[in-house]
Every structure is written in C-alpha cells, then in structure tokens.
Amino acid sequence: MLTRTFVAVFLATIPAAFAQSITGLWDASIQINSLVIPFRMEFSAEGSTVTGTFFNGEERFTSTGGRLENGVLRVDWEHYDSQLQTSLKEGVLTGSYTHGGRRGGAWPFEARPHTASAQADANAPSIAGLWELERVRSGKGESTWRFNVQQTGGQVSATILRVDGDTGALTGLYRNGKFVLSHFDGSRATLMEVSLTKDGALEILEDGRTKMTAVRPAEARARNLPPPADFNTHTSVKDPTEPFQFNFPDLNGRMVANTDARFRGKVVLVEITGSWCPNCHDEAPFLVDLYKKYKEQGLEIVSLSFEEGDQLQNPKRLRAFIRKYGIEFPVLLCGQPEEAKDKLPQAVNWDSWPTTFFLDRHGLVRLVHAGFPGTPSADLYGQAAGEFKSQVETLLAEKR
C-alpha cells in the first residue's frame, strides 16, 4: 500500500515539475535547409496543458492547444495547421515544427531557457527610418520595396514591406560591424544581415543568399529609381461601371452572392484571402474591428477564401482561422489559389494576398487596396489603417 501511494504521489508531481521547468521565455531556433533562424518564444503550463506563444514585434501568436503526454510535448496552432512536437532533456527542448499549407514543411526545432541578450556594440550607426530596396526579386512587377527600421541604440526592429504586405518584425543587434536580424512567428521565417556602407547605403543579405541594396527615398528618386508600388492603384477592375460579382458557398455549403439582400444598398468590402497567407492573418483582426465599428452604419464585409485542395475537402484550418480572430462576417470557400484569377475575371493585375475591393452602395468598385501591412510596419500600418477607415466613412456618407 505504501509503495502504491508513493508511486501515485510521484506521478502526480511530474506535470507540476514540468510546468515549472517550461514556463517562461525561451531562445529558440528552427532550421530550414541549411539556414538556422533564431527567435524568442514563450511557454506556460498548468498541469499537462501547455500554451506556446510566438511573437511578431508586440503581437502575440498563441497556440490553440497543447499537452504533455508520455514525456512528449505537442503544441498546436490550428489556424496555421501547425504543430510543435518536442521533448525536454537536460533543460533543452528538441524536436520539430511542422507547418502545413503552401509554404510549409517540417523543420528541426531547438530551444533553451532565455538568458540575457548579448550586448550590442556601443558604436552602432543609426539606420532608423524609411529606406527603399532595389535589386528585389518580385513576381508582381515591383522594382523596389520599402524597408522600415526602428532603432534604439544597437537594437533594431525592421520589416520589408512589399505590395502584398510585410515580412513581420525582424529584430536583432549590431555586433561586429553589422546588424543581424531574424524573425519567426510560426509562419514567416527570415534571417538578415544589414551593413551600412561608406556612401550611406545599406547592403543587405537575406536568408544567406539574396543580396539587396537600400537607399533613402530621396536618393532613390535622385537616381531615377522607380518608387515602390502604390497599394491603391496596383490592382483595378475592367469596368468600374459594372457591379462587382461573387457567388460562392460558405462553409456550410450555402451560396452567398453579391445580389443577396444583406449586401443590398450597403458599403461592402470584398477581401480576397486564404488562411495559408501570413499577411491575411495580419489583415483579419483589423477587418474584425472595422466591421464592429461600422456595421450598424451600413458596412458589410465578405471574405473570398481560396484554400488548398485538402482544405477544400475539410477546411479545418479556415474554421480555426475564423475562431481565432472572431470573424462574424461571411467567409466563403471559393476554390484553390491557382483558380482565383479565373474566378475573379473582373480584376485587373490582381496578384496580392490579401486584396480588398471597396464597393459603394451600388455595388461598384471605388478602390482596390493590394496587400496589407502588419503592425511592425509602424507608420505605414497606421497609414493603411487610416486609409481604410477614411474610404469606408466616405462611402458610408454617400446616399444610395
């Protein structure tokens, strides 16, 4: 009897001991091919239930479930279709992170309890502010991208902003003559080295293979470099006098069309999205807040979601995406991403995920906004958010 009682008490202490050993910040890394990308994450545990959190600047991307079973820790982010499976040995977590979807894979993972960061060199040069990147590789016809940098001493947070959205917050320090920045938020992964040249430009090496040069916007114009793509003119429609049409099923199979009564006489935002798309995750909480603010004034939003084949059969990631962000407006399941252009024949030069069409009370497209910047884009995020709100208010003020 004593032996059984001892064993029971011993087994009961294991989850508590694990919770204490794992709770807190961790210095983690994933390996994608030969590239090792460091990042910080956080765990908390209560008994055998575990929560994991990725960071994107100040944003927290928290898991939807997690458990310790038989010495193996599994944490799920259902809205990413991602799982972390790892075990703790001698204070080190080792295992793999599996990310589903179009840009996914299974990547080796390692983490150690967070320790005080290495100190940045005291003589770090100032690179704060807005830059423009040339020598970019874009399949969307872009010649330059924006590179936005925030800096405190030798610590930097930066992001590249393309026409479809940003890379997430790349953070790091200045050491040995260069800034080394990295980012992983469960979906996007980037490693970057940034050096200031004698002529005041930035030389950038991204993911160990892509070289780019950044200059200030005034210098770019002086050198006749084309400006970054305009989010509000990149995409248009063939005939702005023709109502924008859609007719797709929701997740319950019920057809939803632009001619439905709920949209009649309303200002409508039609968002082209996909739960596999990181920048669509950036836009979702903003649209949720926008809908709550303006719904009673006559705003409707509808998301046209294009998902991979397995998700079309069982859209579990899209359902988790809707739950995660508390989406209350219609989300329609429209087909695979490769089919989107054929299913959106009115759009001209549409190639950005997400893209938002602003429809007036007559169903006519008045503005098309390509992409969406996340909060790490700082002032550029504020500018985009302000433009969305201003355009919605302008259209709501118009009488039918």
Secondary structure, DSSP 8 states (H G I E B T S, - for coil): -HHHHHHHHHHHHHHHHHHHHH-EEEEEEEEETTEEEEEEEEEEEETTEEEEEEEETTEEEE-SEEEEETTEEEEEETTTTEEEEEEEETTEEEEEEEE-STT-EEEEEEEEE--------TT-----EEEEEES---TTS-S-EEEEEEEETTEEEEEEEETTEE---EEEEEETTEEEEEEESSS-EEEEEEEE-TTS-EEEEETTTEEEEEE-HHHHHHTT------TTTSSEES-TTS----EEEBTTS-EEETTSGGGTTSEEEEEEE-TT-HHHHHHHHHHHHHHHHHGGGTEEEEEEEE--HHHHHS-HHHHHHHHHHT--S-EEEEE-GGGHHHH-TTEES---SSEEEEE-TTS-EEEEEE-B--GGGTHHHHHHHHHHHHHHHHHHHS--
